[in-house]
């Protein structure tokens, strides 16, 4: 789906449209720039770039300046990825009412990194255009976009994933409980359907329910970096009743939510996804049978 943004300033009307807002690493994205002069205007040039802004949170302890002594506060740091700008137009003189239409293609970085929308760590992308005007502030326009995490990068080992995350089946154990957790497809694609096949053996017990939870752990990989665990999907496998004894085979369709929480490693952060098979017990600690999972956001590449 195409994305479009428009601004008007300094006697210029600027419109930028990209053919799609979900960008694929290593591919070109086409677009069109339209510039209309609402007054006679001279420009030095027009440049553009895909700009990624990473953020991460950490705790900083400082002296409060009071009798309380020291206090700890959460700090959010940001850093832009350094990308080479693309020249879209050279110097020009525009008469009032004159229009320039400039088609272009922008390369998306082959390794991303992909968009990550989380609180303690993440990265957001935008296509930014700047018009250099002599003697005046630049006219700028920003079009928010998202960079995908493709299946291919995860399978190629470019991104570090958990042990057995790229295996269809993985074994898990907790005490006397055992399970084989199979996923189809692997990696799991956020926003796409999937199937979980479970083989579970556990001592007989009365359970409140059996459920699956897909959790993503996000952490800022800096000194005193913060972390969070997000449960992004919950599926009920079985309700209240007696369970256990011989191994039982279960199958469950999964509607994986379309969130921007892929498996990723950033300069200052990372994520790790896990699937929890939970045997929920009353008046006792729940049994968690856990396997690593890799999460992509597209299967196009």
N, C-alpha and C positions, 0 to 999 in steps of 0.2 A: 504494500500500500504506500502511495506517495505521501510525502510530507512537504509542507509549505509554510513559509514565514514571510512577513512583510514589515517594512519600517519606512518612515518618512522623516527626513531631517536635512537641514542645510541646503534646501532647494533641490533635494533629490528624493525620488521614491524608488525603493529597492525591494525587489521580490526575488526570493530564491525557492526553487522547487526541486526536491530530490525524488528520483523514481521510486525509492523505497526508504523506509526509516529503520528497517532491520537489516543491518549490514553484515556481509559474510567476509571473514578474514581472507586476505589474499586476492580478493576480487575488486573489480572497479564498480563504482556506483555513479550512474549518470545523473545529470541535473541541468537546470537552465537558470541563468541569472537574467533578470529584466531590470533595466535601469531607465527611469524617466526623469528628465530635468524639468522641475517646476519653475526654475529661474536659470539664467545664464550661469554656467558653472564650469570651472576648470578642475580636473582631477589629475593626480599624479599616477594613479594606478589602482587596481582592485586585486586583492589577494585573498586566498581562502585556505583553510586547513581543517582537518579533523583533529579535534582537541579532546584528549582524555584527562579528566581531573580525578586523581585518586584522593581518598580521605581515609583517615584512621584515627582512632581514639586511644588515649592513654591517660594514666593518672599521674598528676604532678603534685608533689608535696612542697608547700611553701610556708615560710614564716608569716603568720597572720598579722603581726604587728600589734597584737593584743596579749593579754595575760593567758589567753587560750593556747598560745604557743604556735603550733603548726596546724595547717589545714590541708586536706587533700581535695583536689578538684579534678574533674574530667576535662581534658583538652582535646579538641579536634584539630588535627593538622591536615593540610592539603598541599598537593603538589601536582603541577601539570606535566604531562608527558611532552617531551620535546619532539615536535614534528616539523618537517620542512614545509613551509607554506607553498601553495600553488598559485602562480600568477595567472589571473583570469583576464586582465585587461591592462593595457599600457596607458601612458599619458594621453589625455584627450580634452578637447573643449566642447562642451555641450551647450547648444542653444536651447532656450526655453521651449518646452514641448518635444524636444528630441528624445528618441528612445533607442537604447542599445539592447540587443538580445544576444546573450553569450552562452552557448551550450558548453558543457564541460564534463569531464570524467575524473573522479577522485579515487585514488587507490586506498584500499583499506589495509592496514598493517597485517602482514601474514600471520603473526602470532597474537594479534589483538593488543592487549588482553581484553577479554570479553567484559561486557557490562556486568557489574555486581551491585545490586541494590540492597544494602544492609546498613545497619547503624554504626557498628564498631569498626567496620572496614568496607571499602567498596570503591568502585570507579564508575563515573558517568561520562558519556561522550556527547559531543555537539559538533556540528559543522558550522564553523565561524567564518564570516566574510567581513573584510575591512576595506573601506574606501578611503584612500589618502587624499585629503583636500588641502591645498596650500593655505596656510594662515588660519585654519579652522581645525577643531577636533575631528578625528576620523569618524565616519559614519559606520556603525557596526551592526551586524545581524547574526543571531545565533539560532540554529535549528537543532533541537534535541534529537539525537538518534541513539540507537542501541547496537552494539557489536555482539554478534552471536558467539557462543562457544560450540563449535561443531564437533560431531562425533569423531571425525578424522583426527583432530588434534589429541583427543583423549586416547584413542586407540594407538596412536603413533608414539605415545609415551612422552610427548612434549610437555604435558602437564602432569605433575606428580599426583597419583591417586592412592587410595588406601589399598592394603593388601587384599587380593582377590576381588577388588571392585569391578574388574573387567571380565571376571568369570561369570558364566551364567548361573552356576550353582556354587554355593559356599556353605560350609558347615559352621554351626554355632553350638555352644554348650554353656550351661549354667547349672552347676551342681549335678544332679542326676538327670536333668532335662537335656535332650539333644534335638537338633533340627537341621535339616538341609533346606536352605532358602534359595530358590531359583527365581530368576527374573528374566523376562522376555519383553522388550529387547534389552541389550546391554551395550552401551550405557543407557540409563533411563533418560528420556528426553522430556524436559519440563514442558508441559502443555500438551503432551501426547499420551494416548492410552498405552497401557502396559498390562502384563499378567504376572502375578506371583504364584508360584507353585511351591507348596510347603509340605515337607514330610517331618512330622513331629512325634517324638517319643518322650513321655514324661511319666513319673509316678502318678497313680490315680489320685485325684483331688477334686473337691468342689471348687469350681471357678466362677467368678462373677462374669467374665467374658474373656474372649481371645481377640486381640486386635493387632493391627499393624500400624506402625508410626514411621513416617519418613522424616528424619531430623537432619538439619544442616547446622554444623558448628562453624561459626565465623570467629576469627581471631585476628587482632592486630599483632603482627610479629615484631614488635619493638619492645624496648624495656618498659615495664609496667603497662604493656598493652592490654586493652580490654578484650573481652570475648563474650559471645552470646550463643545460645543454642535455640534454633527456631524449629518448631514442629510444623512442617508445611503440608502434611497429609496424614489423615487418620482413617483407617478402614476397619470395620468390624468383621472379624472372621467367624465368630460364633458367640452365642449369648450364654446366659447363665446355665450351669449344669455340671454334671460329672464328666471329667475328661481324664484320659491317661490310659496306661496299660500298653497295649501293642501300638506300634507306630501307625500313625494315621496320615493319609495324604489329603491335602486340601488345596483348592485352587481359587484364586480371587482376582477379578479384574480391578485394575487400578486406574483411576482418573487422576493423573499427576498434574498438579496445578501449574499454570503458566507464569511462574515467578522468575525474576532475574537473579537466581541464586545458583549459578553453575559451580561445578568443581573447578577451582581456579587457584593459582598462586600469583600474588601481586608483589611488587617491591616491598610493601609494608603490611601485607595481610594475606590470608588464605582461607579456604573453606574445606570442609570435609563432611561428606554425607554418609549417613548410616541408616539402615532399615532395622527397626526393632520389632520383633515378634514378642508380644507381651501376654503372658498368662497371668491375668489379674486375679488375685486371691483376696478374700475378706480376712481382715485381722492378721495379715501376714505380708511380708514383702513380695511384691510382684516379681515374677520370673521374666527376665529380659534375655532373649536370644537374638544376637546382633550380628549383622554382616555389613561390610563396607559397600558403598554404592558410588558410582560415578554419574554425574549429572551433566548433560549437555542441554543446549537450547535450540539446536537445529540438527536435522539429519540430511540437509541438502549437500553437505560436504563432510 
